Amino acid sequence: EVQLVESGGGLVQPGGSLRLSCAASGFTSSRHAMSWVRQAPGKGLEWVSTINNVDGSTSYADSVKGRFTMSRDNAKNTLYLQMNSLKPEDTAVYYCALAGSSIRGQGTQVTVSS
């Protein structure tokens, strides 16, 4: 069974940092492009970042470029999202997803507030 489990969310002050993790099981995540997406309260899903399965290159939404970094540990079948310089508008539920599919985890809440 394909499963994605996110963790690492929480409450952080503006300017702070968090690192999200996504543990994959039931498939080898390194063989697939993987993404992070988020959903802010009352809004639709927003793409955040994708990591390529061919060369490990990453791409980011303009809203997070320069502040967020996506990476993967193939040995642990785990993906990460390092989030720095967090802003209140980053508040959302963050999901790890199999790129190009509807498969995603249950999400982890990130709240940026003073």
Protein Blocks (a to p, Z undefined) as FASTA:
>chain_A
ZZdddehiacddehiacddddddehiafklpccddddddehiacddfbdcdfklopacdd
fklgokaccdddfklopacdddehiafklgccdddddehiabdcebpaddddZZ
